[in-house]
Amino acid sequence: MARGIGSGRRHCFLPLENAWVNKDAIAKSLAADLETRLDQLEEIGAMIAAAHLQAAIESLCREFGIPRKASDTD
């Protein structure tokens, strides 16, 4: 979440610098959720979308040092 300053529809959002967030746990949970969605995309044959999501998952895992399961579709 971010806090905003200003009124009405024009807000300037500021990060919550002092808020404690476990980014590693969030990233790990997000990667697991995205893996589920990846399987669903492949099930319906949305291969281009699946390829983009796969790249996003790989980037997220690399950035946060999350180990990935080996792919059995290689």
C-alpha positions as CSV (number, residue, x, y, z in Angstrom):
1,M,0.0,0.0,0.0
2,A,1.0,3.5,-0.5
3,R,-0.1,6.7,1.2
4,G,-1.2,9.6,-0.9
5,I,-1.1,13.3,-0.5
6,G,-3.5,15.8,-2.1
7,S,-7.2,15.8,-2.5
8,G,-9.7,14.7,-5.1
9,R,-8.6,12.7,-8.1
10,R,-5.0,14.0,-8.2
11,H,-3.0,12.1,-5.7
12,C,0.8,11.8,-5.4
13,F,1.5,8.3,-4.1
14,L,4.4,7.9,-1.8
15,P,6.0,4.5,-0.8
16,L,5.7,3.3,2.7
17,E,9.4,3.4,3.5
18,N,9.0,2.5,7.1
19,A,6.5,-0.3,6.6
20,W,7.9,-3.8,7.2
21,V,7.2,-6.1,4.3
22,N,8.5,-9.7,3.9
23,K,9.2,-9.3,0.2
24,D,10.8,-12.7,-0.1
25,A,7.7,-14.5,1.3
26,I,5.4,-12.4,-1.0
27,A,7.6,-13.2,-4.0
28,K,7.6,-16.9,-3.2
29,S,3.8,-17.0,-2.8
30,L,3.3,-15.0,-6.0
31,A,5.6,-17.3,-7.9
32,A,3.6,-20.3,-6.7
33,D,0.3,-18.7,-7.7
34,L,1.7,-17.8,-11.1
35,E,2.9,-21.3,-11.7
36,T,-0.7,-22.5,-11.2
37,R,-1.9,-19.9,-13.7
38,L,0.8,-21.1,-16.1
39,D,-0.6,-24.6,-16.0
40,Q,-4.1,-23.3,-16.7
41,L,-2.9,-21.3,-19.7
42,E,-1.2,-24.3,-21.1
43,E,-4.4,-26.4,-20.5
44,I,-6.5,-24.0,-22.7
45,G,-3.8,-23.7,-25.4
46,A,-2.9,-20.1,-24.7
47,M,0.8,-20.8,-25.5
48,I,1.9,-17.2,-26.3
49,A,0.4,-15.9,-23.0
50,A,2.0,-18.9,-21.2
51,A,5.4,-18.1,-22.7
52,H,5.2,-14.5,-21.4
53,L,4.1,-15.7,-18.0
54,Q,6.9,-18.2,-17.9
55,A,9.4,-15.4,-18.6
56,A,7.8,-13.3,-15.8
57,I,8.0,-16.2,-13.4
58,E,11.7,-16.8,-14.2
59,S,12.5,-13.2,-13.8
60,L,10.7,-13.1,-10.4
61,C,12.5,-16.2,-9.2
62,R,15.9,-14.9,-10.4
63,E,15.4,-11.6,-8.7
64,F,14.4,-13.1,-5.3
65,G,16.6,-16.2,-5.5
66,I,13.6,-18.6,-5.5
67,P,14.5,-22.1,-6.6
68,R,12.4,-23.5,-9.5
69,K,11.3,-27.0,-10.1
70,A,12.8,-28.7,-13.1
71,S,10.5,-28.5,-16.2
72,D,9.4,-31.9,-17.5
73,T,8.3,-30.4,-20.9
74,D,11.8,-29.8,-22.3
